[in-house]
Amino acid sequence: MPAIDISHRIIQSPPKDGRAKVSNVRWHTWRRLLQVACGIAFVALPLTNGLRLDLREGSFYFAWHRIAVQDLALVFWVGFLGLWCLVAVSFLYGRLWCGWVCPQTIASDFADSTKKRLDKFFRTRPGKPRFLLSRSIWSLVILGISVGTGIALGMYWLAPAAIWAAAINPVSDVAAAGTVYGIAAFMAADMLWIRRKFCSGACPYGPLLGTLVDKNTLAVRFLEERGDDCIKCGKCEVDCPMEIDIKQGVSQHSCIGCGECVDSCNDVLGKRGIPGLIEYRFGTEPDRKMTSLPLIQRLGLWDSVRWGVIGTLITLVGVVCVLAFGRGPVTATINANGTVAKVNGVVTNGYEITVNNNSPDSAIYQSSVTGVPGATLQMQDIEIEARGAKTVKAVVSVPASIAPIPGHRLPIKILVGTTSDRTAVKSFFYTPQIGE
């Protein structure tokens, strides 16, 4: 009898009792679009040198900018920025990383979705003749995707051309081929057999998250204060990829915050004109309905601690940008060493010039002087290793007829660099005092 009563409640006409407007947001659609974008970025970044650490070449590519791998400061700050991004997302938005963009979740979603689509296409289920065909095709698709993942992930550590060649002809580069097919084997095992079991039983991120969340962290919540509206249809449990019952509370370790149960409840109760009973909420207080919150709180910025987390994140972004893009390929500083002399109608000044090679390659730097007619520069060419610096002595000579005023100073520029990258440092050329 309860089942008959539930069915009756589902198909009856929506009540016209002035209830709140039913949400038409489909979190599943937005989640899939984000996952597709992450997949495209995952493949495009190493191919375009947007992010890649080439172990053989000894170069670090970040934001389409080549950096010497020995520049450990930048590598450290990029890694720390990535870690802090994860901390910030977890503190403000809970399990959204797990349910929306975690590579393990994306792989599991793809495997599960492909399996369901193939079963639907062949109109089969366990025990039917075409079930084996459906599962065989599914396994082949998973194996192909696993190899593709191995190729894409290998490109983050080795040159894309080397990875492609090794994938086609493993004998030509055993190390690269081992990387590709080792990753492929791991991914195949994960998508064929493990999938969600890793999230619920082995992932270290869940216990870590328990130390970060608080009463203001976003979570998927069953609205217990409206529990009488629940028709016990069970669709939220059926559609949950982790096979949990969200009605048991927000503190369940296996919940990944994917929002599938939110869509399920909205679908069922929406047909009756009733708002869903499962929502994304900041905390458990009944008055924290998203549409009634100020914009700042809807973004998750509830307190000074969260502002501090975001402020730290912005600071880290600034540090990385300055280290990666804040310096030209070559910079230099100059100091006059006080040597001023006049010999045979020529005035000379001595300087010490420090040249910094900020590029990822060694280079030979040449120099010249401008600013005073007839000035010449005596300075040797400098070879500097990647991310290195050298200090050399230089002498600027000017005909005495150009600088006739004793104790006078003339502005000059020393140009230092290669044919493609050059910098100018300003200084002064001093004329001798009377009697010198």
N, C-alpha and C positions, 0 to 999 in steps of 0.2 A: 504493500500500500504506500509506503513513503516514496518509492520510485515513481508511482503513478502521480502522486501529489506534486512531486518536483517537476515532472514533465508538464503537468497542467499549468504550473506557475510560470514555466518558461515561455509557453506559447500564448498565454493570454495577452490581450491588448495592453499596451503601455498605459499606466494610470495617468490621468490628467489632474494631478494634485499640486502642481506648482513646484515640483522638485527642482533642484539645481540643474543647470545644463550639463548634459553628459559630455565628457571629454572625448574629442575625436583624435587625440594625439596617438600615433602608432609608434611606440618606442622600438618595436622590432624593425621597422623600415629604417629609422635613423641609425640604429645599431648596425644594420647590414651595410648601409652607405658608408659609415665610418670604417667598418672593417675592410670594405673594398678599397677605400682610400689608403688605409694602412698597408694593404697588400701591394698596391701600386707603388707607394713610397718605398716599401721594403726592397722591391726589385730595382726601382729607379735610382735610389741613392748611390749604391756602389757603381752602377753603370755610368753615372754622370759625375762620379767623384764628389758627390755631395757629402758622403761620410764613408771613409774607408781607411783602414790601417794596413798598408802594404808592407808585410814583413820582409819580403825579399828586396824590395826597392828601398826600404828604410824611409818611407814617407807617410805622413798622416794627412789625409784629406778631410777637411771640415768646412761645411758651408761653401763648397766649390772653391776652396782655397787650399793650396798645397803648403804644407808645413813640415819642417824637418822633424822626423820622429824623435830625435834627441831633445826636442823642446818639451821636456817632461812637464814643465809647469802648465802648458796649455792642455796637454793630454790629461793631466790630473784635474784641471778645472772643468774640462768638458765632461769627464766622468762624474765629477762631483755634482755638476749641474743636472745631469741625467738622474742621478740618485735623488737629488733634492726635489726634482719634478715629481718623482714617484711618491716621495714623502708628502709633498704638498697636496697632490691629488688624493692620496689616501686619507689624510687628515681632514680635508674639506668634504670629500665626496665618497668616502668609504670604499666599497668594492667596485666602483665604476671601472677602475683599471681591469679588474678580473673579468667582469662581464662584458666589457665593450671592446677593449683593444689588446688584452693580453694575447701573445702569440699562441699560447696553449689553448685558449678559448676559441680563437679564430680557427685554428686547425681542427678542434673538436666540432665546432659548428659546421665547418665545411664537410667533414666526414659524415656527420649525422644528417645534414641536409641532403647530401648526395645520395645517401642510402635511402632516405624517404622518397626522394624524387624517382629513383630507379624502381623501387617497389611499386610506386603509384603508376609509373609508366607501363610496367609489365603486369600490373594488376595481380600481384602475388603477395603471399605471406608464408611464414614457415610451414613446411609440409606440402606445399604446392610444387608441381613439376618445374615451374619457371623460377622458383625461388633461388635455386643453385645458379642459374644464369644471371639473375640480378646481382647476387653476391659476388660472382666472378668478375663481372664488369666493374662493380664497385671497388673490388680489390685492385684491379688493374689501374683504375683512375687514381686510387690512393698511392699506388707505387709510382705512377708518373708524376704526381704532385710532389711526392717525397724527393724524387730525383731533382725536380725543378727547385725545390727548397734548398737542397744541398748545393746546387749550382749558385743560387742567389746568395746564400749565406757564406759560401766559400769566397765570393767576390769581395766580401768585407775584409778579407785577410790576404788575398793574393790578387794579382792582376786579372781582370775579366777575361782577357784573351787566353791566359794560361789555364784558367778554370774551364773555359769552353773546350780548349784543345784536350785537356785531360779527361773531360767527361766523354768526349767522342772516342779518344784513343788513350785509355788508361796507361798503356805501356810507355807512352811518350813522357809522362810526368807522374811517377808513382805517388809522390807525396801529395800533389794536388788532387789526383784521382782518389787517394785514400781519404782526403778531406771531404770531397763531394759525396762519395758513396758511404762513408762512415756516417755523415749527417743524414743521408737519405735512409739508411737502415734504421737509425734512431727515430726519425720522423715516421717511417712506415709502421714500426712497432707501436709508436704512440697513437697514431690515428686508427690503426686496425684493432688494437686491443685495450690500450690504456685509457686515453681520452680523459673523461671526467674523474676517473679514479685518482689521477694525479692531483687534481684540484682539491678534492675532498680529503685525501689521505696523506699526500707527500709534499705538497707545495709549502715551502717555508714562509710564503708571504702572508698566509692566513694568521699564524701566530704573531707575526710582526705587526699586522694590522690591529690586533687586539691591544697593543700598547699605544696606538696612535689615536684611535677613535674616542670620542666623548659624546656627551649628550647633544652636541650641535652638529655632529657628523651626519651626512646624508645617508639614508638607508631606505630600502624597500620595506614598507610597513603595512600590515593589515590593520584597518581602522576598527579596533575592537569596540569603540564607542557606538559604532553603527552595525554591530554584529547581528542584530535582528534582521537586517536586510539580506544576509547571506542565505542562499537557497540550497547550499550543500551540494552543488553540482559537481564539484571536484575537478573542474577544468583547470584551475590554477595549478593543481598537483600534476595533472596529466601533461601539461605543457612545460612544466619546469624542467630544464635540462639536467638539473642536479637531483631531481626526484625528491624534493623536500616539500613540506607543507608550510607555506609562509604564514599560515594562521597560528603557528606555534610560537611566533615572536620574531623580533628583529636581530636577536643575538646568535642566530644559528650559524655555525662555522662554515657550513657548506654553501650558504647563499652567496652567489657571486654578483648580485645586484644587476642582473641583465635586464629586468623589467618585463620578461615574457609573461609572468603572472599578472602584471598590471594590465597588459593588453587583453589577456584572457578574461579577466573579470569585467573589464570595460565592454568586451564583446557580448558577454552573456547578459549582464545587467543593463547594458545600453539598449538592448532590444525591448526592455521593459520601461525605458525612460528613467532608469535609476543610475546615478553615478557609481562607478566602480568602488569596491571596498579596499583596493590595494593601490597605494600611491608611493611616489618618492617623497619622503618627508625628512626634514632636519629635526631629528629627535622624535620623541614619542608623545609630546603634548598635543592634545586634540585641536588646539587653536592655531597650529602651525600649517594650515593649508597653504599651499604654494601661491595660489592666486591672491591671497590676502596679505602676503608679505611684501615689505619694501624691496626694491630692486637689489639693494646691497645684500640683504639677507638671502634673497633668492640665489645670489651668486655664491652664497656660503660664507660671507664675511660677517660673522656674528659677534666677534669679540676682538680685543686687541692682540691676542695670541695669533689669530688667523691673519690679521693685518701684518704682523711680524713675519709670518711664514711667507706671505706674498712679497713683502718688502725684501726679504732675504733672497727670494727667487729672482726678483728684478735686479738686485745687486749682483748676483752670480751671472746673470745674462750680460750685464754691463762689463764685468771682469773678463768674461770669455770674448766679448766683442773687442775690447781694448787690446787683449793679448793677440787676437787673431788678425784684427784689421786696423788697429790703432797706430801701427808703425809702418813707415815706408820700407821698401826693400833695402835701402841703405840710409843710414843716418850718420852724422859726424858732429864732433865738437872741436873747438879750436881754442887754444890758449897762447897768448903772446908770452914768450919766455924772457922778455926784457932785453934781448940782444939787439942793439941798434948800432950800426957802424956805417962809416963813410970811407970808401977806399977807391982811389982812382976815378972820382967823379960818379961813383955809384953808391946809392944808399941801400943798405940791406937790413931786413928785420928777420928775427928768428921766431919760429912758432912750434908748438907741439899739437899735432892733429890726431884725434882718436876716431877711427872709422869703425862702424858697427855693421856687420853683414846680417840683416834680419831675414834673409831669404833661406829657403831650404837647401840651397846648393852653394858650393864654394865658388868664389868669383875673384877676378883680378880687377882692382880699381885704379883708375888713372885720375889725374888732377890737373887743374889749371887755375889761373887767377884772372879776375876782371875787376874793374872799378877805377884803376889808375892807368892812364896811357903809358905804354912802354914797359909795364910791369911784367916780370917773368917769375916763374916759380920753379924752384929746385926741390923736387920731392920724388922719391922713387915710387914705382908702381907697387901696389900692395896686394898680395894674395891672402885672402881670408877664408877660412873654412866656414861651413854653414853655421849660422847662429854664433859666429865668433866676432872678435874685435881685436884691433891692433892700434898701437900708438906709435907714430913716427915723427921725426923732426922734419921741418920744412923751412926754406929760406925764400923770402920774396925780395927781389931786387928791382929798384926803380932808379932811372937816371937822375942825378942830382938836380938837373935843370927842371925836372918835373916837380920836384919838391924843394923849392928854394927857401921856404919860410922855416926858420929854426923852431923846434919844439911844437910843430904843427902835426896834426893827425889827419889822415885821409881814409875814408871808408873803402874797404875792399871786400870782395867775395872770393872764397876758395870753392871751386866746383870739384866735387869728388863723385865718382861713380863709374858705371860701365856705359856702353853705347846706348843701352835701353833704359837704364835707371840711374838717375843722377840727383844729387842733393847739393845745396849751396849753404855754406856757413859764412856768417858775416864777422868781420873783425875790423881792425884799424891798422893802417901803416903809419909808423911814427917817423918823423924827420929828426935828425940829431939836434940836440941843444947847442947853443953857441959855445964854441970852444971844444966841442967833441971832435 
